[in-house]
Amino acid sequence: MNKYEIMFIVKSTSGAQAIKETASSLKKVITDMKGKITNERDMGRKDLAYPIKKEISGFYFVFNCNTTAEVVAEFNRKAKLNENVLRHLIIKLDEE
């Protein structure tokens, strides 16, 4: 298993329940496929540097996890399909 940091931004115009459901559904993608989330941060609402899909702010979430490349590929696919996710970024961390 490799270490990854996954960050995604959820639309702020979605309701509070939709924001929580989006974050939990993306977390479920990792945990259902035997990935382990070591750290989870809800960074709250932040203004975007530039408008994305006519949104000027979003809710930021960061997951640090130990998982396989297959799980990351599935997360990437699900994040692209989810209309509430404005952007996402997956970084493979170096082994120390």
Beta strands, then each sheet from edge to edge (+ up, - down):
strand 1: 2-11
strand 2: 36-52
strand 3: 55-67
strand 4: 85-92
sheet 1: 2+ 3- 1+ 4-
end
